[in-house]
Amino acid sequence: SGTVLNFGRYAGWSLGEIARHDLEYIEWLDRAPIGRNYRQELDELLRASGRRRTADRDRVDQRGLYRRR
């Protein structure tokens, strides 16, 4: 399911198929410039697999070490 790639070793595969087969490739594609067009879909796949987590709300609201209060 998802977008079908037309490049690389997984040409003709959907992102969902790749995620089930080779999650490391999805992580690489998320970091690579060629994956920019697929960023939203890659993020959803990585979150669903547990490879990426949402920041805790408490930690987001905390100020940095050198920020003024």
Order of alpha helices (4+ residues) and beta strands (2+ residues): alpha-alpha-alpha-alpha
